[in-house]
Amino acid sequence: MIILGIDPGFTATGYSVMTQIQNKQIILDYGYISFPSKHALPERIGTFYTYFQKKIIDFNVTHI
């Protein structure tokens, strides 16, 4: 099981990708993506979608 956790926001969104092996949680990736406030909301949503679509594919995410 590989989990993607997202803390959404309009100008910045934090995330982590983690898994559990036995009783131990392991962080595979974490960080944030920022969206310039001068960009229109549809553009920010497109950036969000593309960024997290790649994370889901790269890490074979099974749960969000």
All heavy atoms as a GROMACS GRO file, in nm:
protein
  520
    1MET      N    1   0.085  -0.117   0.000
    1MET     CA    2   0.000   0.000   0.000
    1MET      C    3   0.089   0.124   0.000
    1MET      O    4   0.177   0.137   0.083
    1MET     CB    5  -0.090  -0.001   0.124
    1MET     CG    6  -0.169   0.124   0.141
    1MET     SD    7  -0.295   0.127   0.271
    1MET     CE    8  -0.221   0.043   0.407
    2ILE      N    9   0.067   0.212  -0.095
    2ILE     CA   10   0.139   0.338  -0.104
    2ILE      C   11   0.036   0.450  -0.100
    2ILE      O   12  -0.059   0.451  -0.178
    2ILE     CB   13   0.226   0.345  -0.230
    2ILE    CG1   14   0.328   0.231  -0.227
    2ILE    CG2   15   0.295   0.480  -0.241
    2ILE    CD1   16   0.414   0.219  -0.348
    3ILE      N   17   0.056   0.543  -0.008
    3ILE     CA   18  -0.042   0.647   0.020
    3ILE      C   19   0.013   0.783  -0.021
    3ILE      O   20   0.128   0.816   0.009
    3ILE     CB   21  -0.077   0.649   0.170
    3ILE    CG1   22  -0.130   0.514   0.213
    3ILE    CG2   23  -0.175   0.761   0.201
    3ILE    CD1   24  -0.134   0.495   0.363
    4LEU      N   25  -0.071   0.862  -0.087
    4LEU     CA   26  -0.041   1.001  -0.117
    4LEU      C   27  -0.130   1.087  -0.030
    4LEU      O   28  -0.253   1.079  -0.038
    4LEU     CB   29  -0.068   1.032  -0.265
    4LEU     CG   30  -0.063   1.180  -0.307
    4LEU    CD1   31   0.076   1.238  -0.284
    4LEU    CD2   32  -0.104   1.196  -0.452
    5GLY      N   33  -0.069   1.165   0.058
    5GLY     CA   34  -0.143   1.259   0.142
    5GLY      C   35  -0.125   1.399   0.087
    5GLY      O   36  -0.013   1.439   0.053
    6ILE      N   37  -0.234   1.474   0.076
    6ILE     CA   38  -0.230   1.608   0.019
    6ILE      C   39  -0.294   1.707   0.115
    6ILE      O   40  -0.401   1.683   0.168
    6ILE     CB   41  -0.306   1.611  -0.117
    6ILE    CG1   42  -0.242   1.515  -0.216
    6ILE    CG2   43  -0.309   1.753  -0.173
    6ILE    CD1   44  -0.317   1.501  -0.346
    7ASP      N   45  -0.224   1.819   0.137
    7ASP     CA   46  -0.276   1.930   0.216
    7ASP      C   47  -0.299   2.045   0.118
    7ASP      O   48  -0.208   2.120   0.087
    7ASP     CB   49  -0.175   1.970   0.324
    7ASP     CG   50  -0.224   2.085   0.409
    7ASP    OD1   51  -0.344   2.118   0.404
    7ASP    OD2   52  -0.141   2.144   0.481
    8PRO      N   53  -0.421   2.056   0.062
    8PRO     CA   54  -0.445   2.150  -0.048
    8PRO      C   55  -0.451   2.296  -0.006
    8PRO      O   56  -0.481   2.328   0.109
    8PRO     CB   57  -0.581   2.105  -0.102
    8PRO     CG   58  -0.649   2.043   0.014
    8PRO     CD   59  -0.541   1.981   0.098
    9GLY      N   60  -0.422   2.380  -0.102
    9GLY     CA   61  -0.432   2.524  -0.082
    9GLY      C   62  -0.436   2.592  -0.219
    9GLY      O   63  -0.403   2.531  -0.320
   10PHE      N   64  -0.475   2.719  -0.222
   10PHE     CA   65  -0.484   2.791  -0.349
   10PHE      C   66  -0.349   2.841  -0.398
   10PHE      O   67  -0.328   2.855  -0.517
   10PHE     CB   68  -0.580   2.909  -0.338
   10PHE     CG   69  -0.724   2.867  -0.328
   10PHE    CD1   70  -0.796   2.885  -0.213
   10PHE    CD2   71  -0.786   2.808  -0.437
   10PHE    CE1   72  -0.928   2.846  -0.204
   10PHE    CE2   73  -0.919   2.767  -0.430
   10PHE     CZ   74  -0.990   2.786  -0.312
   11THR      N   75  -0.257   2.872  -0.306
   11THR     CA   76  -0.126   2.922  -0.348
   11THR      C   77  -0.014   2.825  -0.317
   11THR      O   78   0.095   2.839  -0.373
   11THR     CB   79  -0.094   3.058  -0.283
   11THR    OG1   80  -0.100   3.044  -0.141
   11THR    CG2   81  -0.192   3.164  -0.328
   12ALA      N   82  -0.035   2.726  -0.230
   12ALA     CA   83   0.065   2.623  -0.201
   12ALA      C   84  -0.007   2.497  -0.154
   12ALA      O   85  -0.109   2.505  -0.085
   12ALA     CB   86   0.162   2.670  -0.094
   13THR      N   87   0.046   2.382  -0.193
   13THR     CA   88  -0.010   2.253  -0.155
   13THR      C   89   0.103   2.163  -0.109
   13THR      O   90   0.200   2.142  -0.182
   13THR     CB   91  -0.083   2.189  -0.275
   13THR    OG1   92  -0.196   2.269  -0.308
   13THR    CG2   93  -0.130   2.049  -0.243
   14GLY      N   94   0.091   2.111   0.012
   14GLY     CA   95   0.190   2.018   0.065
   14GLY      C   96   0.147   1.875   0.036
   14GLY      O   97   0.028   1.847   0.017
   15TYR      N   98   0.244   1.785   0.035
   15TYR     CA   99   0.212   1.644   0.010
   15TYR      C  100   0.317   1.553   0.073
   15TYR      O  101   0.428   1.596   0.104
   15TYR     CB  102   0.204   1.616  -0.141
   15TYR     CG  103   0.339   1.617  -0.207
   15TYR    CD1  104   0.413   1.499  -0.220
   15TYR    CD2  105   0.396   1.734  -0.254
   15TYR    CE1  106   0.539   1.500  -0.278
   15TYR    CE2  107   0.521   1.736  -0.311
   15TYR     CZ  108   0.592   1.618  -0.324
   15TYR     OH  109   0.717   1.620  -0.380
   16SER      N  110   0.280   1.429   0.090
   16SER     CA  111   0.376   1.324   0.126
   16SER      C  112   0.330   1.194   0.063
   16SER      O  113   0.212   1.171   0.041
   16SER     CB  114   0.388   1.309   0.278
   16SER     OG  115   0.268   1.259   0.332
   17VAL      N  116   0.428   1.111   0.030
   17VAL     CA  117   0.402   0.978  -0.021
   17VAL      C  118   0.467   0.884   0.078
   17VAL      O  119   0.584   0.899   0.112
   17VAL     CB  120   0.463   0.957  -0.162
   17VAL    CG1  121   0.434   0.818  -0.213
   17VAL    CG2  122   0.412   1.063  -0.259
   18MET      N  123   0.388   0.788   0.127
   18MET     CA  124   0.442   0.698   0.228
   18MET      C  125   0.391   0.556   0.208
   18MET      O  126   0.294   0.532   0.137
   18MET     CB  127   0.408   0.746   0.368
   18MET     CG  128   0.261   0.752   0.400
   18MET     SD  129   0.226   0.809   0.567
   18MET     CE  130   0.285   0.676   0.664
   19THR      N  131   0.460   0.463   0.272
   19THR     CA  132   0.420   0.324   0.272
   19THR      C  133   0.437   0.269   0.412
   19THR      O  134   0.492   0.336   0.499
   19THR     CB  135   0.501   0.242   0.169
   19THR    OG1  136   0.444   0.113   0.156
   19THR    CG2  137   0.647   0.230   0.208
   20GLN      N  138   0.389   0.150   0.434
   20GLN     CA  139   0.405   0.085   0.564
   20GLN      C  140   0.459  -0.055   0.540
   20GLN      O  141   0.405  -0.131   0.460
   20GLN     CB  142   0.272   0.077   0.638
   20GLN     CG  143   0.286   0.014   0.774
   20GLN     CD  144   0.159   0.027   0.857
   20GLN    OE1  145   0.085   0.123   0.843
   20GLN    NE2  146   0.136  -0.070   0.942
   21ILE      N  147   0.567  -0.085   0.608
   21ILE     CA  148   0.625  -0.218   0.604
   21ILE      C  149   0.621  -0.271   0.747
   21ILE      O  150   0.681  -0.211   0.836
   21ILE     CB  151   0.769  -0.215   0.549
   21ILE    CG1  152   0.767  -0.163   0.405
   21ILE    CG2  153   0.832  -0.354   0.556
   21ILE    CD1  154   0.902  -0.144   0.342
   22GLN      N  155   0.547  -0.379   0.764
   22GLN     CA  156   0.516  -0.433   0.896
   22GLN      C  157   0.450  -0.322   0.978
   22GLN      O  158   0.348  -0.270   0.938
   22GLN     CB  159   0.640  -0.493   0.960
   22GLN     CG  160   0.692  -0.612   0.882
   22GLN     CD  161   0.822  -0.667   0.933
   22GLN    OE1  162   0.882  -0.615   1.026
   22GLN    NE2  163   0.867  -0.775   0.872
   23ASN      N  164   0.506  -0.281   1.089
   23ASN     CA  165   0.448  -0.175   1.172
   23ASN      C  166   0.524  -0.044   1.159
   23ASN      O  167   0.513   0.044   1.244
   23ASN     CB  168   0.443  -0.218   1.318
   23ASN     CG  169   0.341  -0.326   1.342
   23ASN    OD1  170   0.240  -0.332   1.271
   23ASN    ND2  171   0.365  -0.412   1.438
   24LYS      N  172   0.601  -0.028   1.052
   24LYS     CA  173   0.685   0.089   1.036
   24LYS      C  174   0.640   0.170   0.915
   24LYS      O  175   0.626   0.117   0.805
   24LYS     CB  176   0.830   0.044   1.019
   24LYS     CG  177   0.930   0.155   1.020
   24LYS     CD  178   1.070   0.096   1.016
   24LYS     CE  179   1.171   0.208   1.036
   24LYS     NZ  180   1.307   0.154   1.036
   25GLN      N  181   0.614   0.301   0.935
   25GLN     CA  182   0.578   0.390   0.825
   25GLN      C  183   0.707   0.448   0.766
   25GLN      O  184   0.796   0.490   0.839
   25GLN     CB  185   0.489   0.503   0.873
   25GLN     CG  186   0.350   0.460   0.914
   25GLN     CD  187   0.345   0.396   1.051
   25GLN    OE1  188   0.421   0.434   1.139
   25GLN    NE2  189   0.256   0.301   1.070
   26ILE      N  190   0.712   0.450   0.634
   26ILE     CA  191   0.830   0.499   0.564
   26ILE      C  192   0.787   0.609   0.466
   26ILE      O  193   0.699   0.588   0.383
   26ILE     CB  194   0.899   0.385   0.488
   26ILE    CG1  195   0.943   0.278   0.587
   26ILE    CG2  196   1.017   0.436   0.407
   26ILE    CD1  197   0.987   0.149   0.522
   27ILE      N  198   0.851   0.725   0.479
   27ILE     CA  199   0.825   0.837   0.388
   27ILE      C  200   0.906   0.815   0.260
   27ILE      O  201   1.028   0.800   0.265
   27ILE     CB  202   0.865   0.972   0.451
   27ILE    CG1  203   0.788   0.997   0.580
   27ILE    CG2  204   0.848   1.086   0.351
   27ILE    CD1  205   0.642   1.024   0.560
   28LEU      N  206   0.839   0.811   0.147
   28LEU     CA  207   0.906   0.792   0.019
   28LEU      C  208   0.937   0.925  -0.049
   28LEU      O  209   1.035   0.937  -0.122
   28LEU     CB  210   0.817   0.708  -0.074
   28LEU     CG  211   0.777   0.570  -0.022
   28LEU    CD1  212   0.678   0.504  -0.116
   28LEU    CD2  213   0.900   0.482  -0.003
   29ASP      N  214   0.853   1.025  -0.025
   29ASP     CA  215   0.870   1.156  -0.086
   29ASP      C  216   0.783   1.256  -0.010
   29ASP      O  217   0.680   1.218   0.045
   29ASP     CB  218   0.831   1.153  -0.234
   29ASP     CG  219   0.868   1.278  -0.311
   29ASP    OD1  220   0.964   1.346  -0.271
   29ASP    OD2  221   0.802   1.307  -0.412
   30TYR      N  222   0.824   1.381  -0.009
   30TYR     CA  223   0.742   1.486   0.053
   30TYR      C  224   0.786   1.620  -0.003
   30TYR      O  225   0.894   1.632  -0.061
   30TYR     CB  226   0.754   1.486   0.205
   30TYR     CG  227   0.892   1.521   0.256
   30TYR    CD1  228   0.924   1.652   0.288
   30TYR    CD2  229   0.990   1.424   0.271
   30TYR    CE1  230   1.050   1.686   0.333
   30TYR    CE2  231   1.116   1.456   0.316
   30TYR     CZ  232   1.145   1.587   0.347
   30TYR     OH  233   1.271   1.620   0.391
   31GLY      N  234   0.701   1.718   0.013
   31GLY     CA  235   0.734   1.851  -0.033
   31GLY      C  236   0.612   1.936  -0.053
   31GLY      O  237   0.506   1.909   0.005
   32TYR      N  238   0.626   2.037  -0.137
   32TYR     CA  239   0.511   2.123  -0.167
   32TYR      C  240   0.527   2.176  -0.308
   32TYR      O  241   0.635   2.175  -0.367
   32TYR     CB  242   0.501   2.238  -0.067
   32TYR     CG  243   0.607   2.343  -0.083
   32TYR    CD1  244   0.584   2.458  -0.157
   32TYR    CD2  245   0.733   2.328  -0.024
   32TYR    CE1  246   0.682   2.554  -0.172
   32TYR    CE2  247   0.831   2.423  -0.038
   32TYR     CZ  248   0.805   2.536  -0.113
   32TYR     OH  249   0.902   2.631  -0.130
   33ILE      N  250   0.417   2.219  -0.361
   33ILE     CA  251   0.416   2.286  -0.490
   33ILE      C  252   0.347   2.420  -0.467
   33ILE      O  253   0.245   2.428  -0.399
   33ILE     CB  254   0.342   2.201  -0.597
   33ILE    CG1  255   0.339   2.272  -0.731
   33ILE    CG2  256   0.206   2.158  -0.553
   33ILE    CD1  257   0.286   2.188  -0.845
   34SER      N  258   0.408   2.526  -0.520
   34SER     CA  259   0.348   2.658  -0.501
   34SER      C  260   0.292   2.708  -0.635
   34SER      O  261   0.343   2.675  -0.742
   34SER     CB  262   0.450   2.757  -0.445
   34SER     OG  263   0.559   2.771  -0.533
   35PHE      N  264   0.187   2.784  -0.623
   35PHE     CA  265   0.118   2.838  -0.739
   35PHE      C  266   0.120   2.989  -0.728
   35PHE      O  267   0.063   3.044  -0.634
   35PHE     CB  268  -0.028   2.790  -0.742
   35PHE     CG  269  -0.044   2.643  -0.719
   35PHE    CD1  270  -0.085   2.595  -0.595
   35PHE    CD2  271  -0.020   2.552  -0.820
   35PHE    CE1  272  -0.101   2.460  -0.572
   35PHE    CE2  273  -0.035   2.416  -0.798
   35PHE     CZ  274  -0.075   2.370  -0.675
   36PRO      N  275   0.181   3.058  -0.822
   36PRO     CA  276   0.181   3.205  -0.816
   36PRO      C  277   0.037   3.259  -0.816
   36PRO      O  278  -0.046   3.216  -0.896
   36PRO     CB  279   0.255   3.247  -0.944
   36PRO     CG  280   0.338   3.127  -0.980
   36PRO     CD  281   0.258   3.008  -0.935
   37SER      N  282   0.009   3.351  -0.726
   37SER     CA  283  -0.126   3.405  -0.715
   37SER      C  284  -0.167   3.485  -0.838
   37SER      O  285  -0.285   3.507  -0.862
   37SER     CB  286  -0.139   3.491  -0.590
   37SER     OG  287  -0.046   3.598  -0.593
   38LYS      N  288  -0.069   3.526  -0.919
   38LYS     CA  289  -0.102   3.600  -1.042
   38LYS      C  290  -0.160   3.509  -1.150
   38LYS      O  291  -0.221   3.556  -1.244
   38LYS     CB  292   0.020   3.675  -1.094
   38LYS     CG  293   0.131   3.585  -1.141
   38LYS     CD  294   0.250   3.665  -1.191
   38LYS     CE  295   0.362   3.569  -1.233
   38LYS     NZ  296   0.477   3.641  -1.280
   39HIS      N  297  -0.143   3.376  -1.134
   39HIS     CA  298  -0.200   3.283  -1.232
   39HIS      C  299  -0.347   3.259  -1.202
   39HIS      O  300  -0.388   3.254  -1.087
   39HIS     CB  301  -0.126   3.150  -1.230
   39HIS     CG  302   0.015   3.159  -1.279
   39HIS    ND1  303   0.105   3.059  -1.262
   39HIS    CD2  304   0.082   3.258  -1.344
   39HIS    CE1  305   0.220   3.093  -1.315
   39HIS    NE2  306   0.209   3.215  -1.364
   40ALA      N  307  -0.425   3.245  -1.307
   40ALA     CA  308  -0.568   3.220  -1.291
   40ALA      C  309  -0.591   3.084  -1.227
   40ALA      O  310  -0.510   2.992  -1.240
   40ALA     CB  311  -0.636   3.225  -1.428
   41LEU      N  312  -0.703   3.071  -1.155
   41LEU     CA  313  -0.735   2.948  -1.086
   41LEU      C  314  -0.736   2.826  -1.178
   41LEU      O  315  -0.678   2.723  -1.143
   41LEU     CB  316  -0.868   2.960  -1.011
   41LEU     CG  317  -0.907   2.842  -0.923
   41LEU    CD1  318  -0.800   2.812  -0.818
   41LEU    CD2  319  -1.041   2.869  -0.856
   42PRO      N  320  -0.793   2.832  -1.298
   42PRO     CA  321  -0.789   2.714  -1.387
   42PRO      C  322  -0.646   2.670  -1.421
   42PRO      O  323  -0.617   2.552  -1.431
   42PRO     CB  324  -0.863   2.761  -1.512
   42PRO     CG  325  -0.956   2.866  -1.463
   42PRO     CD  326  -0.879   2.937  -1.355
   43GLU      N  327  -0.555   2.766  -1.435
   43GLU     CA  328  -0.415   2.733  -1.462
   43GLU      C  329  -0.352   2.664  -1.342
   43GLU      O  330  -0.278   2.566  -1.356
   43GLU     CB  331  -0.337   2.860  -1.497
   43GLU     CG  332  -0.193   2.833  -1.536
   43GLU     CD  333  -0.118   2.960  -1.574
   43GLU    OE1  334  -0.182   3.067  -1.590
   43GLU    OE2  335   0.004   2.952  -1.588
   44ARG      N  336  -0.382   2.712  -1.221
   44ARG     CA  337  -0.328   2.649  -1.099
   44ARG      C  338  -0.382   2.508  -1.083
   44ARG      O  339  -0.309   2.416  -1.046
   44ARG     CB  340  -0.364   2.733  -0.976
   44ARG     CG  341  -0.287   2.864  -0.972
   44ARG     CD  342  -0.314   2.936  -0.843
   44ARG     NE  343  -0.402   3.049  -0.873
   44ARG     CZ  344  -0.461   3.124  -0.784
   44ARG    NH1  345  -0.447   3.098  -0.656
   44ARG    NH2  346  -0.538   3.223  -0.821
   45ILE      N  347  -0.510   2.489  -1.114
   45ILE     CA  348  -0.570   2.355  -1.104
   45ILE      C  349  -0.505   2.261  -1.204
   45ILE      O  350  -0.477   2.144  -1.174
   45ILE     CB  351  -0.723   2.362  -1.124
   45ILE    CG1  352  -0.787   2.434  -1.005
   45ILE    CG2  353  -0.783   2.223  -1.142
   45ILE    CD1  354  -0.933   2.469  -1.024
   46GLY      N  355  -0.477   2.309  -1.324
   46GLY     CA  356  -0.408   2.228  -1.424
   46GLY      C  357  -0.270   2.187  -1.379
   46GLY      O  358  -0.228   2.072  -1.397
   47THR      N  359  -0.197   2.280  -1.319
   47THR     CA  360  -0.063   2.250  -1.265
   47THR      C  361  -0.073   2.145  -1.155
   47THR      O  362   0.005   2.049  -1.151
   47THR     CB  363   0.003   2.378  -1.211
   47THR    OG1  364   0.012   2.474  -1.317
   47THR    CG2  365   0.140   2.351  -1.155
   48PHE      N  366  -0.169   2.161  -1.065
   48PHE     CA  367  -0.194   2.067  -0.956
   48PHE      C  368  -0.219   1.927  -1.013
   48PHE      O  369  -0.158   1.829  -0.972
   48PHE     CB  370  -0.314   2.115  -0.875
   48PHE     CG  371  -0.357   2.027  -0.762
   48PHE    CD1  372  -0.315   2.052  -0.634
   48PHE    CD2  373  -0.441   1.918  -0.784
   48PHE    CE1  374  -0.356   1.971  -0.528
   48PHE    CE2  375  -0.482   1.837  -0.680
   48PHE     CZ  376  -0.438   1.864  -0.551
   49TYR      N  377  -0.309   1.918  -1.110
   49TYR     CA  378  -0.346   1.791  -1.169
   49TYR      C  379  -0.225   1.721  -1.232
   49TYR      O  380  -0.199   1.604  -1.207
   49TYR     CB  381  -0.455   1.811  -1.274
   49TYR     CG  382  -0.494   1.684  -1.345
   49TYR    CD1  383  -0.585   1.596  -1.289
   49TYR    CD2  384  -0.437   1.651  -1.468
   49TYR    CE1  385  -0.620   1.479  -1.353
   49TYR    CE2  386  -0.471   1.535  -1.533
   49TYR     CZ  387  -0.561   1.448  -1.475
   49TYR     OH  388  -0.593   1.332  -1.538
   50THR      N  389  -0.150   1.794  -1.314
   50THR     CA  390  -0.035   1.737  -1.383
   50THR      C  391   0.071   1.691  -1.284
   50THR      O  392   0.128   1.581  -1.297
   50THR     CB  393   0.026   1.841  -1.480
   50THR    OG1  394  -0.076   1.881  -1.572
   50THR    CG2  395   0.144   1.785  -1.554
   51TYR      N  396   0.098   1.772  -1.183
   51TYR     CA  397   0.201   1.741  -1.084
   51TYR      C  398   0.166   1.612  -1.007
   51TYR      O  399   0.249   1.522  -0.994
   51TYR     CB  400   0.215   1.859  -0.987
   51TYR     CG  401   0.329   1.845  -0.890
   51TYR    CD1  402   0.457   1.883  -0.927
   51TYR    CD2  403   0.308   1.796  -0.762
   51TYR    CE1  404   0.563   1.872  -0.837
   51TYR    CE2  405   0.413   1.785  -0.672
   51TYR     CZ  406   0.540   1.823  -0.710
   51TYR     OH  407   0.643   1.812  -0.621
   52PHE      N  408   0.043   1.604  -0.959
   52PHE     CA  409   0.005   1.487  -0.878
   52PHE      C  410  -0.024   1.364  -0.963
   52PHE      O  411  -0.005   1.252  -0.916
   52PHE     CB  412  -0.108   1.521  -0.781
   52PHE     CG  413  -0.058   1.606  -0.668
   52PHE    CD1  414  -0.092   1.739  -0.660
   52PHE    CD2  415   0.029   1.554  -0.574
   52PHE    CE1  416  -0.042   1.819  -0.557
   52PHE    CE2  417   0.079   1.632  -0.472
   52PHE     CZ  418   0.044   1.765  -0.463
   53GLN      N  419  -0.063   1.382  -1.085
   53GLN     CA  420  -0.077   1.268  -1.175
   53GLN      C  421   0.058   1.199  -1.192
   53GLN      O  422   0.069   1.076  -1.188
   53GLN     CB  423  -0.132   1.313  -1.310
   53GLN     CG  424  -0.153   1.200  -1.409
   53GLN     CD  425  -0.204   1.250  -1.542
   53GLN    OE1  426  -0.163   1.356  -1.590
   53GLN    NE2  427  -0.294   1.175  -1.603
   54LYS      N  428   0.164   1.278  -1.207
   54LYS     CA  429   0.300   1.223  -1.220
   54LYS      C  430   0.343   1.152  -1.092
   54LYS      O  431   0.402   1.043  -1.098
   54LYS     CB  432   0.398   1.332  -1.258
   54LYS     CG  433   0.539   1.282  -1.280
   54LYS     CD  434   0.626   1.387  -1.344
   54LYS     CE  435   0.772   1.348  -1.362
   54LYS     NZ  436   0.810   1.211  -1.352
   55LYS      N  437   0.314   1.209  -0.977
   55LYS     CA  438   0.348   1.144  -0.849
   55LYS      C  439   0.277   1.010  -0.836
   55LYS      O  440   0.336   0.910  -0.793
   55LYS     CB  441   0.312   1.234  -0.730
   55LYS     CG  442   0.394   1.359  -0.717
   55LYS     CD  443   0.534   1.329  -0.675
   55LYS     CE  444   0.615   1.458  -0.663
   55LYS     NZ  445   0.756   1.432  -0.642
   56ILE      N  446   0.149   1.007  -0.871
   56ILE     CA  447   0.070   0.884  -0.861
   56ILE      C  448   0.130   0.776  -0.950
   56ILE      O  449   0.145   0.660  -0.908
   56ILE     CB  450  -0.076   0.912  -0.898
   56ILE    CG1  451  -0.142   0.997  -0.788
   56ILE    CG2  452  -0.153   0.783  -0.920
   56ILE    CD1  453  -0.274   1.058  -0.827
   57ILE      N  454   0.171   0.812  -1.070
   57ILE     CA  455   0.229   0.714  -1.162
   57ILE      C  456   0.369   0.674  -1.115
   57ILE      O  457   0.401   0.554  -1.110
   57ILE     CB  458   0.232   0.773  -1.305
   57ILE    CG1  459   0.090   0.786  -1.358
   57ILE    CG2  460   0.319   0.687  -1.398
   57ILE    CD1  461   0.080   0.869  -1.486
   58ASP      N  462   0.454   0.771  -1.080
   58ASP     CA  463   0.592   0.742  -1.042
   58ASP      C  464   0.602   0.651  -0.920
   58ASP      O  465   0.692   0.567  -0.911
   58ASP     CB  466   0.670   0.871  -1.015
   58ASP     CG  467   0.698   0.951  -1.142
   58ASP    OD1  468   0.675   0.898  -1.253
   58ASP    OD2  469   0.744   1.066  -1.129
   59PHE      N  470   0.512   0.670  -0.823
   59PHE     CA  471   0.519   0.593  -0.699
   59PHE      C  472   0.417   0.479  -0.693
   59PHE      O  473   0.406   0.411  -0.592
   59PHE     CB  474   0.500   0.686  -0.578
   59PHE     CG  475   0.620   0.772  -0.552
   59PHE    CD1  476   0.624   0.902  -0.599
   59PHE    CD2  477   0.730   0.724  -0.482
   59PHE    CE1  478   0.735   0.983  -0.577
   59PHE    CE2  479   0.841   0.802  -0.459
   59PHE     CZ  480   0.844   0.932  -0.507
   60ASN      N  481   0.341   0.459  -0.800
   60ASN     CA  482   0.238   0.354  -0.802
   60ASN      C  483   0.144   0.367  -0.681
   60ASN      O  484   0.119   0.271  -0.609
   60ASN     CB  485   0.300   0.214  -0.806
   60ASN     CG  486   0.374   0.190  -0.935
   60ASN    OD1  487   0.324   0.223  -1.042
   60ASN    ND2  488   0.494   0.136  -0.925
   61VAL      N  489   0.096   0.488  -0.659
   61VAL     CA  490   0.010   0.518  -0.544
   61VAL      C  491  -0.119   0.433  -0.551
   61VAL      O  492  -0.181   0.422  -0.656
   61VAL     CB  493  -0.025   0.669  -0.541
   61VAL    CG1  494  -0.132   0.698  -0.437
   61VAL    CG2  495   0.099   0.752  -0.514
   62THR      N  496  -0.154   0.375  -0.437
   62THR     CA  497  -0.274   0.291  -0.429
   62THR      C  498  -0.387   0.358  -0.349
   62THR      O  499  -0.502   0.318  -0.363
   62THR     CB  500  -0.242   0.154  -0.366
   62THR    OG1  501  -0.188   0.176  -0.235
   62THR    CG2  502  -0.145   0.076  -0.451
   63HIS      N  503  -0.352   0.455  -0.265
   63HIS     CA  504  -0.453   0.525  -0.182
   63HIS      C  505  -0.420   0.673  -0.176
   63HIS      O  506  -0.304   0.711  -0.170
   63HIS     CB  507  -0.453   0.470  -0.038
   63HIS     CG  508  -0.497   0.329  -0.029
   63HIS    ND1  509  -0.417   0.222  -0.062
   63HIS    CD2  510  -0.614   0.277   0.011
   63HIS    CE1  511  -0.482   0.110  -0.043
   63HIS    NE2  512  -0.603   0.140   0.000
   64ILE      N  513  -0.527   0.755  -0.175
   64ILE     CA  514  -0.507   0.900  -0.162
   64ILE      C  515  -0.588   0.947  -0.043
   64ILE      O  516  -0.701   0.908  -0.026
   64ILE     CB  517  -0.551   0.975  -0.289
   64ILE    CG1  518  -0.466   0.929  -0.408
   64ILE    CG2  519  -0.541   1.126  -0.269
   64ILE    CD1  520  -0.506   0.988  -0.540
   0.00000   0.00000   0.00000
